[in-house]
């Protein structure tokens, strides 16, 4: 089972909250408007980008389904995808 930590602005994210994250936990954040799906130091870090004002690429959104996080465009093209272990 995964533990999710969701925040809008990672600039205001308290680093002490990361202590509560363990290996294979998931941090989802917004505000930067750049698609991101990676695993770093054992923690999944995800940003679906933006449906209206992307700073990189095209408008996109994120879907979490069947232990997989996928970032897609409105044309259903996959921008980034990561399978969670």
Secondary structure, 3 states (H helix, E strand, C coil): CCCEEEEEEHHHCCHHHHHHCCCCCEEEEECCCCCEEEEECCEEEEECCCCCCCCCCCCEEEEEECCEEEEEECCCCEEEEEECC
